[in-house]
Amino acid sequence: MPATLVSLTGSIFMLGSPPMVHAACSLALTDQTASVERIVGSLRPDKAGQMRVFASDGSEFTAGQAQWMKGQLHGIQRECIKGDDESAAAQLRGVQELLKAHRRT
C-alpha cells in the first residue's frame, strides 16, 4: 500500500508541475515558450486528416500544422535540457511565425 500511495502522490505532483522545458531554459525563452504552449496545447485534432483545428485564441490550423507545432515544442524541450538555448529559440521562432500567420485579427 505505501508504494501505491507514493506513486499516486508523485503522479498528482507531476500533473500540477510545469513542463520540463522550463527547467533548463533561460527565463526569457521560458516565458515565450509558455505562451506558445498554451495556444498549441489547445489544438486538439480529432484525426490526422481533419481539415480545420481551432486554437483557444480562435486561430485556425490544419491537423498537420498542429502536430508539427507539438513536435517542435518537444524539440524545444530537448534542446533546453541539453542547454542549447540558441537552437531552442530558433525552433520556437518557427512556431511563433506560424502562429502569427494564422492569428485572427
N, C-alpha and C positions, 0 to 999 in steps of 0.2 A: 503493500500500500504506500509506503513513504516514497518509493521510486515513482509511482504514478502521480503523486501529489507534486513532486519536484518537476516532473515532465510537464504537467498541466500548468504549473506556475511559470515555467520557462516559456511555454507556448504563448501564454497570455502576455508576458513581458515582450516577446518578440512582435506580437501583433500591434502593440502600442508603441513600439520603437520606430524611429525614423529609418529610412532605407540606409544600407551600408554606404552608399555613395557619399554620404555626409561625413563619414568617419575620417577620410584621408584627403579631402579636397580643401582648397583654400576657402575662406569664408565667402568671398565674392562669388566663386564658382558654385558653392553650395547654395547660395541664395538664388542664383539664376537657375540652377538645376531643379530646385524645389518648385519654382513657379511653372516650369515646363512639365514637371512630373504631374502636377495637379491637372493640367489640361490633357496630357497624353493618357494619364490614368483614367480619365473619364470616357475615353473612347472604348467602346465595347462592341466590336463587330460580332454579330451572331454567327456568321460564316465567312470563310475566306473570300468568296466571290461577291459579297454584299456590295452593292453599288455605292451607298452613302452611309457614313457613320458620322454622328454629330457629337461634338465635344461640349463640355459644360458651358463654354463661352459662346456657343451657337455656331462655331465654325464647322465646316463640312469637309470630310475627307473620305477617301476610298478605304476599304478594309486593308488593302495592301500598304497604303501610306501609314495607317495606324500601326500595323505590325512592324513596318520599317522603323518608325519612331520609337516603338517599345524596344526593338533590338538595339537602336542607337543608345538608348538610356542604359541598357545593360552594358554596352561597350564603354560608356562614360564611367559607369561604376567600376569596371575592371581597370580602366586607366587611372582612376583615382586611388584605387587600392595599391596599384603599382607606384603611385606617387608622380604620375605623369600628367600634371595639370594642363600642360600645353596641348597634348593630344586630346584630353577630355574636353577642353574648351573648343577645339576645332570641331569635334563631333557635335557638341552642344550647339554651335553656331549653325550647323546644317539643319538641325531640328528646329531651331528658332526661325530660320529663314522659311522653312515650310509652314510653320505655324503662322508667321506673319503674312505669307502669301495667301493663306486661307482665312485670315481673320475677317470677321464681319465688321463692316463699318457702320 
